[in-house]
Amino acid sequence: MPTTVRRSLSVFLLVLSVLFASPQTPAQAPEPPKQVPGKEQPPTPPQSAPSQAAEPEPSKPITKAQAKELFRSVDEILQFVSQDTGLPIKHKVKRKLITRDKVESYVEKRMKDDKDTQRLERSQLVLQKFGLIPPGYDLHSEFLKLLSEQVAAYYDSKTKTVNMLDWVQPELQRPVLAHELTHALQDQAVDMQKWGSAGAKDNKPLPDQQEQVVEEAQAARQNVTEGQAMLAMLDYTLAPAGVNVLTAPDIVNAMRAAMGDNKDSPVLANAPIFLRESLMMPYTFGLDFETAVLKEKGKRGAFIGALDKPPSDTRQIMQPHAYLQDSVVKPLPVPDLDKLIAPDYERYDFAGMGAFDIYLLARQYAPKIDPKDYYPHWRGGYYLAAHQKSVPKDQIALLYLSRWDSREAAEAFEKLYSSYVPTRYHLGSAGFGGPLDGIDPKLEWNVGAQGRVVLEVHGNELLIMEGLSPSTMDRLRAAIVPPAAAIH
């Protein structure tokens, strides 16, 4: 679900046109957007993106002379990136100039071949269950439009080639090349495909408890690679003015803020919060993480050091002090869930729920509240989606367990989650819903044909069960909740 889908969203192409839609010198860096006060609004469900993406404006291919100069600049930029990051050049990087049609074909092929993208489509029902995408949202189609819209130059780790675009002017591609050539040097240093897998093997499912660890580790490593590439790209952009990321923080903050301006990216601007935030996460949180490590540990610690000892989860990315202090969250123990839900239910999907997933839920459920009120307190979590054999295939049940650093934090997240239940299940218009049992720490709703939604705080853990039969809930509760924390 969220963690795996985030990995799918960002594995292909970079959202760099957001920053570099036009050439800028440091003095021309965009101003941070001003906050306009507005009336508080209740949370709303995610909206579908427009069914038709904006057609790209016709553009002429660059000239042969421009292409020759662009090819020559690769070696020059590679030297800059190596010096800036401390990542050595072990061999020359292959380069290719490609057409828009080739890019679209590449995206479509990766969509078909990538195992995580296949799971993305499977996760559609889970995303709907959490209220992160609207019912009927065509995730595959909109995802394809989104990637096609956001393409910039990209490095293909399979062919070890940096691909440049024949319809984009060279001055616009050079900063992007600094980013992509950082990926090339990372690949030479650690073999990005193997390193990024964090020990997982293709076509070999992991035990549930280990799955939590690997998914979070993969997401964290993606933030490292993109954060490092963002640092190199920004340093390359700032170099003519004689400054860098550390010496010109105000300019960097302005450029980072500009990444939220999607006026030139209509598909991204109209995508659900989940897709927008997931796609941007490695370039925003990843940049912040790498900047913090650079300040504390210097160049070697931020680049080679972070590749040698990567962060363990998205919590360490979003709170770099946890990485610097080597504070690691242990995975939650997972009972034999398949046995506990049998014979009436069968597994549909399982995944860990990390700190960034809490951020996503907070952004969706309460957009006016700072997600920092919640995700810093996360200490573990996972979900199981199950399908009942006697109900329609598009209806799933859900178990979601989360652990927090205190009971108060668990209750705060319970309040956040419960506030969005009526929206997800359309309870207001149906004339029912609301807590049947308002006695803290348990909340319960009747959601009609989809059964019941139950939220229970047990110590510093929050147990959420949706659409499961009472007997199945009892078995799960007995296996998951420590006796000392059980509700009496």
N, C-alpha and C positions, 0 to 999 in steps of 0.2 A: 504494500500500500504506500503511504506517503514516502518512506525512505527509498523503497525500490523504484517508485515512479520518479522521484527526484533524480535518481541516478540515470534513468532512461531519458529524462528531459534534457539533461546537460551533456550526455556522452557524445553528442554529434558535433554541434556548432556553437559558436560564441555569439553572445549578445553584445557586440562591440559597436555596432552602428548607433546604439543609443548614446554612447560617449562621443563617437567620432563621425557624426553625420556630416560635419564640415570641418575643414582644417582649422585648428585653433593654436594660437601661441599661448603660453601661460598667461599673458596679460589679458587674453580674450576668453579665459576660462569662464564658463557660465556661472552666474550667481545662484546661490542656493534658492530654491523656490520659497516664496513667502507664504506663511500660514495665514489663511483667511478664516476668521472665526465664523462658525455656522451653527445652526440649530442642531441639537442632538437628535439623532434618529434611531429608532429601534433597529436591531439587526435584521438584515434582509437575506433571503436565500441567494446563492450564487446565480448569476444570470448567464444565459447562453451567449456566446460570442456571435457576431453577425455571420450568417451562413455563407457569405461571399467575402473573400479577402480582397483588399485593395489591389488592383492590377499594378504591377511595377511599371514605372514610366519607361518608355523606350530609351535605350541608351546605346551609344556607338562603342564598338570595341576600341580599346586603346591602340595607338599606333605601334608599328614594329619598333620604332626607336624608343618609345616609352616602355614597351615590354622588355627590350634589351636592358634598359636602365634599371627597371624593376628587378630583373633577374640578378643584375650586378649588385644591387643594394642588399640582397639577401646575405651575402658574405659579410658585408660591412655591419649590418644590424646584428648578425650572429656574433661577431666579435664584441660589439657593445654589450649584448645580453650576457655573454659569458663573463666579461669583466664585471658587470653590474651584479650578477648573481653568485659568482664564484663557481658556477657549474662548468666543468671543462668541455672543450670541443674535442671529441674523440674521433670524429670523422665528418666529412662534408655532408650537408643536408641536401637531399634531392628536392627539386622544385619543379612546379608545373603550372602553366597558365590554362585555366579552364573556363568554359562558357557557362552561362546561366542554366542551359539545359542539362549540362553535365552535373551541376550542383544539385538540381532537382532530382536527377536520376540517382545520385549518391544518397540523398536523403531518403528517397523511397526504398532503395535497396537496404539501407541500414534499418529502416522501419520494419522490413520483412525479415531480415536476418537476425537482428539483435534479440537475444533471449529476454532481456529486460523489457524491451518494448512489447514483446508478446505477453509478458506478465502485466504490463501497463494496461493492455486491453482487458485482461482478466480482472484487473483491479477496479474496473469501472463501477461495478456494483458496490464495492467496498467504499469507494470515494463518495458515491451517492448516499450510502448508509450514514456516513459521517457528516453529510451535508456540505461536502467540499466541491461538488459539481452538481448541477441541476439534473433532475430526471430526464432521460432522453438525450443527454448531451453526447454528441458523437466525438468521443475522446480521440480516436484515431485520426479522423478527418481534421479536427481543429489543431491537433498536435502537429500534423503534417504541414498545415498552413503556417503555423507558428514558426516552425523550424525554417521553412522556406523563406519566410519574411525576414528572419534574423540572421541569415547567413552572412558571414564575413570570410576573409581568408581563413583557412583551417589547416591543421596538421593532422595527417592520417597516420596513426601509429602502426597500422597494418602494413602499409606500403612505405613507411618512413619518409613521407613526402609532404612538403608544405605546398598547399594549393592556393594559388592567387587567382583573382577574378579578372577576366579580360574586359569587363565593362566598368570597372571602378578605377578612377584616376590614381596613379601611383602615390601621390602625396597623401591620399586617404588610406592607402593600404599599408604604408610603412609603419605607423604605430601598431596596427594590428599584427604585422609581421613580427614586431618585437614580442608581442604576446605569444604568437604561435611558435616562434623559434625558441622561446623558453620551454614550451612543451617538447620540442625536439631535443633540447639538452637534458631535460628531465628523463626522457625516454632513453637517451644514451647512458644516463647515470644509473637507472634502476629498472629498465624495461617496464614501461608504464602499464601495459596490459596485465602483466603478472603482479606488479606492485599494487595496482588499483583493485585487484580482486580480493586483497586482504586474506589470502589463503583459501578462498572458495574455489571449488572445482566445477566446471561446466557439467551440467546434466547429473550432478550428484547432490541430492538434497541433504541439507544439514539437519541435525537434531534441533528441535525448537529453541532450546536454551542457547545453543551456539549461533543460531540464525540471528538472534537479537544482536549479538556481538559483531558478527560479520557485516550485517547491513549498516550498522552505525559506523563501523570502521571504514567501509567503502565510501560512505557519504563524507566522512571527515577527510579522507585522503583526496577526494575530488576537490574539496575546499582548499586543501593545501596546494594542489597543482594549479588551480585557477587563481588563487590568491598570489602565489609566486609570480605567475604570468602577468597579473594585473600590476604588481609592483614594478616589474621590468618594463612594462609598457608605459606606465606613468613616468618612470625615470627617463625613459627615452624621449617622451614628449616634453619633459621639463628641462632636459639637458641643455638645449640652446640658451636658456636663461641662466644657466649655471647653478640650478637648484635641483633638488630631488624630493622624494616623498617625505623624508624626515625633516628637511630644512624648509619646506614650503607646505606645511600642513593645511593652511587656509585654502590654498589653491586645490589641493587634493580633496579636501572636504567638499568644495564647490563642484568639482568634477564628479565626485561620488554621488552627490545629490542630484546631478543632472541625469544619472542613470535611471531615476524614477520618472523622468519626463518621456512619455511614450507617444508624443504627438506625431512622430514620424513612423510609428509602428502600430497601426490600427488593430491588427489581430492581437498583439500583445496587450494593448490598452483595454480591449474588450474581453479578454480572457478572464475566467474566474480567478479570484484571489490566489487560490491554490496553485494554479499554473504559473501565474506571474511571479509569485514569490519563490516558487520552487526553481524556476529557471534562473532567477537572478541571484539566488542565495550564494552560490560559489564565488560570484564576482563581487559581492558586497560583504557578507560575513567572512568570506575567504580572504579578501583584502584586509579587512580589519584585524583578523587573526594574524596574518603574516606581518602586518605593520607592528602589532604589539610585540611579536616575537623578535622582529628586527630591532626594535628599541631596547629590548631586554638582553638579547643574546648576540646581537650583531649579525653581519651578513652570513657567516658560516652557520649559525644557529637557525636562521630563518630559512635558509635554502638547503644546503646539504644536510644540516642537522635535522630539519623537519622531514626530509625524505628518509633518513636513517632511522629516526624515531618519530613516526607520525602520531598525531593525536588519535585517541581511541574512539571518540564519538562526537556528535554534533554539540554536545554540552561544552567540550573543551574548545571547539571552534568558536562558539558564541560567547564563551567566557574564558578568554585566553589564560587568565590567571590559574584556572584549573589545570591547564596543560603545563604551565610553567611550574606549578607546585606538584605536578604528577598526581593529581587527584582523580582517581578512576572510579566510576560507578560500576558495581558488579551487576551482572545480568540477573533478572528475577528467576527464581526456580520455576520450572514449568512441569506440572503433572502430566500424566498420560491423557491428553485432552481427547484424543480419538476414542478412547475407551469410555471416557466420562460422558460424551455426547451420544454414544451409540445406545440403542439401535435406531433411534428416531432421526438422528442427524448425521451428516457426514461432512468432513472438512472441505471447505471451499478455498480458504486462504489463511495464511498465518504470517505475521511480520512483527518486528519490534516497533515500538513507538518512542522515538527519541525526543530530545529537547526541541529540535526544530519542528517536529510534528506538533508539539504543544504550542509553539509560536504560530503555526498555521491555523490551528483550531481557534486560538485566541483572536487572530486577525479576522477569521470568518465569523466567529460567534459574537464578538464584541469589538468592532473596528475602532471605537472611540477610546478603548482602554489600552494602556501600554502593555504589550505582551511580556515585558520584563516583570510584570506583577506575578507571572506564572512560571515561565520556563526556567529561570535560575533555580527554582525549587524542585525541579524534576530529578528523580533518582531511579528511574527505570520504568519500563512498561512494555506491554505487548498486546496484540489483539488476535482473536481467532474468529474468522467468519465461517459460518456453517450453513449448510443447506438442508432443509427438511424435505424428505423424499415425497411427502404428500402435498406440497405447496408448489406454486408456479416457480419456474427456474429463475425468474428475475427477482425473487424475494429471498433475502438471506437474514439469518440471525447473527447476533454479535455478542462476543465476550471481550471486554476491554479492561485490563488491570493496569493501574499506574501506581507507582510508589513516589513519595514526596519526602522532603527533609523534615516535615513536621505534620502533625494532625491538622494544624491550622491551614497549612498549604493545601492539604488534601481536601479540606472542606471548601476552600476558596475555589479550587478547580471544579469541585462538585457543583458549586453555585454557577460557575461559568457554563459548564456543560449543560446543566439543567435549564438554563435560561434559553437555550436554543432548541430544546426538545420540541416545544410547540411549533416552532417554525419548520423543523425538519419533517414533522409528521402532520403538518397542517391541522393542528388540533383546534385552533380557534374557530375556523370555519365549520369544523365538524361538530362543534357544540359539546365536546368532552375533552378531557385531558386535565392537566393540572395535577398537583400532588394528591394522591389518594391518601397517603400517609405523610403528613407534613412534619412528623416527629424526627428531628435531627438525631442520628445521621443518615436516615433512610428516606429516599424520595421514590415515588412509584407512580406510573401513569398507565392508563389503559389506552392503547393506540389502535383499538378496533381489530380489524382482521390481522394486523401484524403483531398481536399479542400484547405484551407488557414491556415497559421500560423501567428498570430498577437501578437506582444508584445507591450504593452503600459505602459509607466510610468505616473502615476497620483499622483502627490505629492510625498509621500514616499512609495507608493504602486506600485507594478508591476502586471499588469493584463495580463495573457497569455491565448489565446484561440486558439485551434487547431481543425480543422475539423468540425467546426460548421457553419451553414448557416449564411449569413449576417444578416438576420432578428433576428435570435436567439442571435447572438453577440450583436446586438443593444439593445435587451431587457435585457440581462445580464449586459451590460455596464451601462445602465441607472439605474439598481437596485443596482449595487455594487459601482459605482464611485460617490463620493460626487460631487455635481454640481460645487463647487468651484475648484475642481481638474481636472475636465473633460478637454479633449483636444478640442481646438476650431480650 
